[in-house]
Every structure is written in C-alpha cells, then in structure tokens.
Amino acid sequence: MAALQRTMSDPEIKRAELPLLRSNEAGAFSGYASLFGVVDSGGDMVMTGAFARSLIKRGAGGVKMLWQHQAAEPIGMWSSIVEDSRGLKVEGRLDLSVARAREALSLMRKGAIDGLSIGFRTRRATTDKSSGVRRLHEIDLWEISIVTFPMLPQARIGAVKQSRSDASRIAALGVRLARLKAQHAALEFSNALRRLSGPS
C-alpha cells in the first residue's frame, strides 16, 4: 500500500501517555490530554504554548469530547482546557443521558479505560534532521477523545536492550508506522465529519 503523504492541513490524532487523573459518580473527570517536551511513540514532541492560539480561538466549549475519535459519538463537554507547565490539562463532564457516556464512566471507574487522545491539525512544526523528531509548535485542536489503547502498544517495551544500530533502525520504522496509522485514523475521522455535515 502506498504511503500517505501528510500535509500541515491533514487532521491527526495523538494519545497522551498518562491516565485520567480522577472521575466521580456525576461523570466529572480531569487529566492531561498532552504533555510538553516528551517524544511520543510517533516521534513527535509537543512544545510549550502549542495550543495557545487554538484555545483562544475555540475555548473549551469549541473542542469536542468524543468516544474513541468517533465524530458521531460525542459523550460530554469540556469545562476547562488549559496549558500548564506540564502539558494540556483538561476537565470535563460526561453527559450521562447518553448511553455511551454511562458506559465510559463505568469503564473509567473500573480502570478499564484511562486514556485521553487529541485530534488536531498541525499549523507549525519543525523536524530535527539528526533525530527525526518532529516538534509541534502550533496545533489547531479540534477534539479530545476518551480512548482505550495507545497508538503503538509496542512503544511500552522500553527495557529491551538492543545494539545502537538495531535500535536506530527499529525506532525509525516505529516512527514511520506510527505516523501512517495516525494518518489513517485522521482520514477516517475527517471522512466521518464530512458524512455528518452532508452535501455542501
């Protein structure tokens, strides 16, 4: 299958490597949807201030809360989305009149689901030629989803020792695979949005 060519306007998704911090019976919860200065399993690093312009433009109310990046499944509202010294801190409330939101709350309370993932467009980024790390300087944030799995589950295997050359090749392949998967998921999300909006 031919590789997908990503442009700055392509939608993307990215999962935070942190669990939700807490939730309560009324469906309120908080956590971090993104961390600054950390290279993720897709080879990207979100830089401090990357969300600032988007948050001014949209505010918390303009960012959708979705289930697993499904545009047809909004499950609540974000009450606060702010950048702090650590990353993108969010607070929201599940709409418990929605069946999927009740299911999500039950799974969150049992620890079966603990992930947050952002859907966005990259507005400004630079790539380090030596490491291949893409630094995201400005992000247009569309949605934040409650999700089950990381983009690359094998990225958790960090303790296996390898030779430097093997590690470099595997890391490069991992970055390419992660970006292809992110592009595929982003295209599906974009197509879902077009289907929901109907004919123009």
N, C-alpha and C positions, 0 to 999 in steps of 0.2 A: 504494500500500500504506500502510495506516495506521501511524503511528509507534508504536514500542513504548514503553510507559510504564515507566521503571525505578524501582524502589524500593530501599531500603537492603538488602533481603534478596536481591536478584537477584544471581546469580553473574556475574562479569565476568572478562575476560582483559586482559592488558596486556603488551606486549613491551618488553624493555629495549633501548635503542639502543646497546648495547655488544656486541662479540663475546665468545664464550667466551675465557677467558684462555689455557688450555692443556689438552691432553689427552695421555694416554700409551697405550702398547700394551695395558695392562691394563684400559683403559676408565675410568680415573680422570680427572676434569677439574674445573675450577673457573671461576668467573666471577661476574658481577653480574647478578642477575635483576631488579633495580630500582635506580633512582638517586633520591636525595633532592634536592628543591628544583629539579627540572628539569621544565618544562612539556613534556609529550609531545604527540604528534600528535593525541591525542584531547582535548586541552585540560585534562588532569589533571596535578596535581603531588603526588607522594607526599612526605609530610612526615616529618622525622626522628622515629623512635620509632613509626611507624605499625604496624609488625609486632610490637612488643614483647609485647603481651598474647597474641597468637596463638602466638608462638614459645614462650612459657611454657606455654601450654595444650597445644600439639601436639608441640613439639620437632621436630627434623629428621626423625625416624622417622615422624612423623604427617603429613608433607607428601609427596604422591605425586610421583614423577618419571614424566612421561608423554611420549609422542611426539605432537607437534602437537595437544595438548589432547584427545587421544582417550582417553576413560576406559577403553576396552577394551584399550589398549596401554601398560601400564606397562613401562618398559625399564630400570629400575635403582632405586637407593636414594640418598637424600641422606644424607651423613655429617655435614655441618655446614651450618647456615643461621644466619647472624649479621648483625646490623646493625652497620656501622661508620660512620665519618664520611662515607663516600661513598654508601652505599646498602646493599642486601641482598646480602651476599657469600655465595656457596654453593660447597660442594664435594660431589661425588658420584661414584658409580661405576656405569657401565653394567653390566648383567647380560649377559655375553657368551654365556651359554647360550640367550639369546633372540635369534632371527634378526634382529628389527628393531633390537635394540641393536647387533649387529655391523654392520649396515648404517649405523646412525647414526654409529658410531665411524669407519668408513671415510670417510663424507662429511665428518665433522668434521676428520679429519686432512688431507683434501684441500682444506679451506676451502670446501666447497660448502654447508655448514650452519654457522652461527656465532651463532645467536640463542637467547636464553632469554626465556620469557614466563610470567607468573604468572596463575594462576586463583584468584579470591578473591571474597569478599563485602565490600562496604563497610559498616563499622559506624558510622563517624562522619566526616562531611565538611562542608565549608563552600564556598560558591561566591561568588567576588568578582563583584559585580554590574557593575562597570565593565569588567572584562576577560573575564568569563565563565569564568575559570579555576576549576576545582573542586579544592580542596585536600583530600587524603585524609589524615585524622588518625589513623584506626584502621582496619586491614584484617584480616579473618579469612582467612588464607592457607590454601588447600586443596591446590594443586598448582603445580608449576613444570615447564614443558614445554621440550623442545628443539624449536625451530621454524625454519622456512625464511625466511618473509617478515615484514616489519613489517605492522602493522595497516593503515597507509596508506603505500604505497610513494611516493606523490607528496609526502609530507612531507619527503622528502630534497631537493626542489627549493627551496632556501632562498636562492639567489643571484639569482633573477629579481627585478628591481626593478619595483615597482608603485606607483601612487598610493596615498596613505593610505586613501582611501575604498574603493578596489578591494581593497586588501589586507585591510581590516577585513571586508568582505563575504565574501571568499574564505575568510578564517580562520574566520569564523562558520559558513559552510557546511561547511568541513572538520571542525570540531568536531562538528557535528550528524551528519555522515555517519560519522565515526569511532565515535561513541557508538552509532549504530544498528547498525553492523557488530559492535561489541563485544557488544551486547545479543543479537544474533542468534547469534553464536558461543557466548555463555554459555548461551543457551537450549538449543542443541544439546548442549552439554556436560551440562547439567542433565538433559535427557531421556535421554541415554546412561547417566547414573548411575542413573536410575530404572529403565531397562530391565535394567541389570546386577543391581540389587537385587531384581528380580522383584516379584510381587504382595505387598502388605503384609498 
